[in-house]
Amino acid sequence: KQWYQRRVAITAGNMLRGLSRSKEVTPMGVISVIGLLLLIVTFAITIAVFPLVSVLEDSFVNALHFPEVNFLQGFVTKDGLQHVVESHYGRARTLTLDGRATLSWVTIRALIHGMFTSNYGGVTERVRHFYGSGSVCLFKYFVDRDDPQVGYSWALLALTFTCFILISTSYLIILLLSVRSSRSVKSDDAARRNARLQRKVTLIIATDFICWLPFILIALLHTLEVINATSLYALFSVIVLPLNSVINPLLYDDAVRGAVKKVSVKLSSLQSTATLR
């Protein structure tokens, strides 16, 4: 999700810069770019908010915690709470409430609250939802087979991987065409431009590969229970993937790369001056 949103956003930014530099800026071109940006924002918000919709909580809520209930320690999963209510009310009665083997969160809440009368002050509850499953409040990509959101998370990972393959293939085609063009041109300037383009495309593909392929592979191994990668999620989400976003503008935009180079030269100059003093 984060990767293809950033990729399309960068592409849209380049389109806006291209339009601003063009001598023939058409209204349809501006409208197309604005429409693309609105589509990106709408899609990103939809993906982020979708797991928080209360109607869909059976597909995203992981567990509930009832602080006043001493025998329910910490957050308890749906299976655990269903076992509790079946033991209290009887399995035959509880299963007829929803008409299915697995009770909904709405039914489980009602049954748990019904176990404690208002004479005892009732019970309150805390929810462990999609974004609160770990120590870092982030989108949950590392899912177990029993997680309710396993289908949703892997659908987005599959979409991310598909986008990576399509974009990498497009870049490889550009690279091959650039190499072929370099062999046919005789101008030194054109050869330098092609060489610069080839380096840029190679770096774009390499950085995306290094950042995303290991992440998707580790997520797969975690879901298959080959490894437990829970401790690595914060590392990837807070450092590795954002680092890919930081690198992308440097690769896409020559102006940004030039500004960074000037700042680096300036800092090196100041450091040398300080050392001489």
C-alpha positions in Angstrom: 0.0 0.0 0.0 2.6 2.5 1.1 4.9 1.7 -1.8 2.5 2.1 -4.8 0.9 5.2 -3.2 4.3 6.9 -2.9 5.3 5.7 -6.4 2.1 7.1 -8.1 2.5 10.3 -5.9 6.0 10.8 -7.2 4.9 10.2 -10.7 2.1 12.7 -10.4 4.6 15.2 -8.9 6.8 14.8 -11.9 3.8 15.3 -14.2 3.0 18.5 -12.4 6.6 19.7 -12.8 6.5 18.8 -16.4 3.3 20.7 -17.0 4.7 23.8 -15.2 7.8 23.8 -17.5 5.9 23.1 -20.7 5.0 26.0 -23.0 1.7 24.4 -23.9 -0.2 23.6 -20.7 -3.6 22.5 -21.6 -6.6 22.6 -19.2 -7.2 18.8 -19.8 -3.6 18.1 -18.8 -4.0 20.0 -15.5 -7.4 18.3 -14.9 -6.0 14.9 -15.5 -3.1 15.4 -13.0 -5.5 16.8 -10.4 -7.9 13.9 -10.9 -5.0 11.4 -10.5 -3.9 13.1 -7.3 -7.5 13.0 -5.9 -7.7 9.3 -6.9 -4.5 8.6 -5.0 -5.7 10.4 -1.9 -9.1 8.7 -2.0 -7.6 5.3 -2.4 -5.1 5.8 0.4 -7.8 7.0 2.8 -10.1 4.1 1.9 -7.4 1.6 2.6 -6.4 3.2 5.9 -10.0 3.6 7.2 -11.4 0.3 6.0 -10.2 -1.8 8.9 -11.7 0.7 11.4 -15.3 0.4 10.1 -17.4 -1.0 12.9 -19.6 -3.1 10.6 -16.4 -5.0 9.5 -15.0 -5.6 13.0 -15.3 -9.4 12.7 -12.7 -9.2 10.0 -10.3 -6.9 11.8 -10.7 -6.9 15.6 -8.2 -9.2 17.2 -9.2 -9.4 20.8 -11.1 -7.8 23.7 -10.0 -6.9 27.2 -12.4 -6.6 30.2 -10.5 -5.0 33.0 -13.1 -5.7 35.7 -13.3 -9.5 34.9 -10.5 -11.1 37.0 -10.6 -14.5 35.3 -10.1 -12.9 31.8 -6.6 -11.7 32.0 -5.3 -9.4 29.3 -6.7 -9.4 25.8 -8.7 -12.5 24.9 -9.2 -13.6 21.3 -12.6 -14.4 19.8 -12.1 -18.2 20.2 -11.2 -17.7 23.9 -14.3 -15.6 24.6 -16.6 -17.9 22.7 -15.4 -20.7 24.9 -16.2 -18.7 28.0 -19.7 -17.8 26.9 -20.4 -21.4 25.7 -19.3 -22.7 29.2 -21.6 -20.2 30.9 -24.7 -20.3 28.7 -24.4 -23.7 27.1 -23.1 -24.4 23.6 -26.5 -25.1 22.1 -28.0 -21.8 23.1 -25.0 -19.6 22.0 -24.7 -21.2 18.6 -28.4 -20.5 17.8 -27.9 -16.8 18.5 -25.9 -16.2 15.3 -26.7 -19.4 13.4 -23.1 -20.1 12.8 -20.2 -21.9 14.5 -18.2 -18.7 15.1 -20.0 -15.9 17.1 -19.8 -12.3 16.0 -18.2 -9.7 18.2 -21.6 -8.1 18.8 -23.0 -11.3 20.2 -19.9 -12.0 22.3 -20.1 -8.5 23.8 -23.7 -8.9 24.7 -23.2 -12.3 26.3 -20.2 -11.2 28.3 -22.0 -8.1 29.6 -25.0 -10.3 30.4 -22.9 -12.4 32.7 -22.3 -9.5 35.0 -25.4 -7.7 36.3 -25.6 -3.9 36.9 -25.5 -4.7 40.7 -21.7 -5.3 40.2 -21.3 -2.1 38.1 -21.2 -4.0 34.8 -18.0 -4.3 32.8 -16.1 -2.1 30.4 -14.1 -3.3 27.4 -11.0 -2.3 25.5 -10.5 -3.3 21.8 -7.3 -4.5 20.2 -8.0 -3.5 16.6 -6.1 -3.8 13.4 -3.6 -0.9 14.1 -3.1 -1.9 17.7 -1.9 -5.4 17.3 1.8 -4.7 18.2 4.0 -2.3 20.0 4.0 0.0 17.0 0.7 1.4 15.7 1.2 0.5 12.1 -0.6 -1.3 9.3 -0.4 -5.0 10.0 1.4 -6.9 7.3 2.9 -9.7 9.5 -0.2 -11.8 10.1 -0.7 -15.3 11.4 -3.0 -17.9 9.8 -5.5 -17.4 12.6 -5.6 -13.5 12.3 -9.0 -12.3 11.1 -7.3 -9.8 8.8 -5.0 -12.3 7.0 -6.9 -12.1 3.8 -7.0 -8.3 3.7 -3.3 -7.9 4.5 -2.2 -10.5 1.9 -4.5 -8.9 -0.7 -2.6 -5.7 -0.3 0.8 -7.4 -0.3 -0.2 -9.2 -3.5 -1.2 -5.9 -5.0 2.1 -4.4 -3.9 4.0 -7.3 -5.5 2.0 -7.0 -8.7 2.7 -3.3 -8.9 6.4 -3.9 -8.3 6.6 -6.5 -11.1 4.7 -4.2 -13.6 6.8 -1.2 -12.8 10.1 -3.1 -12.7 9.2 -4.6 -16.1 8.5 -1.1 -17.5 11.8 0.2 -16.2 13.6 -2.8 -17.7 12.0 -2.1 -21.1 13.2 1.6 -20.7 16.7 0.3 -19.8 16.9 -2.0 -22.8 15.7 0.7 -25.2 18.2 3.1 -23.7 21.0 0.6 -24.2 19.9 0.0 -27.8 19.8 3.8 -28.4 23.3 4.2 -26.9 24.7 1.9 -29.5 23.2 3.7 -32.4 23.8 7.3 -31.5 27.1 9.1 -32.2 26.6 12.2 -30.1 28.6 12.4 -26.9 25.8 14.4 -25.2 23.2 11.8 -26.1 25.4 9.0 -24.9 25.9 10.7 -21.6 22.2 11.2 -21.2 21.5 7.6 -22.0 24.2 6.5 -19.5 22.7 8.7 -16.8 19.2 7.3 -17.5 20.5 3.7 -17.3 22.1 4.4 -14.0 19.0 6.0 -12.6 16.7 3.1 -13.8 19.1 0.5 -12.4 19.2 2.2 -9.0 15.4 2.6 -8.9 14.9 -1.1 -9.6 17.6 -2.1 -7.1 16.4 0.0 -4.2 12.8 -1.2 -4.7 14.0 -4.8 -4.8 16.2 -4.5 -1.7 13.5 -2.8 0.3 10.3 -4.7 -0.7 11.2 -8.2 -1.8 12.8 -9.2 1.6 9.8 -7.6 3.4 7.3 -9.6 1.4 9.3 -12.8 1.8 9.6 -12.4 5.5 5.8 -11.7 5.7 5.2 -14.9 3.8 7.5 -17.0 6.1 5.8 -15.5 9.1 2.3 -16.4 7.9 3.5 -19.9 7.1 4.9 -20.1 10.6 8.4 -20.9 9.3 9.8 -17.9 11.4 8.4 -15.5 14.0 9.2 -12.1 12.5 7.1 -10.0 14.9 10.3 -8.3 16.3 11.4 -7.3 12.8 8.2 -5.5 11.9 9.1 -2.2 13.6 12.5 -2.3 11.9 11.0 -2.6 8.4 8.1 -0.2 8.9 10.0 2.5 10.7 13.4 2.4 9.0 13.6 0.2 5.8 10.4 1.2 3.9 10.6 4.9 4.8 14.2 4.9 3.7 13.0 3.7 0.3 10.6 6.7 0.2 13.5 9.1 1.0 15.7 7.6 -1.7 13.0 7.8 -4.4 13.0 11.6 -4.8 16.8 11.6 -5.1 16.5 9.1 -7.9 13.6 10.7 -9.8 14.4 14.4 -9.6 17.7 15.9 -10.7 16.9 19.2 -8.9 16.5 17.4 -5.6 19.7 15.4 -6.1 21.5 18.6 -7.1 20.3 20.4 -4.0 21.4 17.5 -1.8 24.8 17.4 -3.5 25.3 21.2 -2.8 24.3 20.7 0.8 26.8 17.8 1.2 29.6 19.9 -0.4 28.8 22.8 1.9 28.8 20.6 5.0 32.1 19.0 3.9 33.6 22.5 3.4 32.4 23.6 6.9 33.8 20.5 8.5 37.2 21.0 6.8 37.3 24.6 8.0 36.4 23.6 11.5 39.2 20.9 11.4 41.8 23.5 10.3 40.9 25.8 13.1 
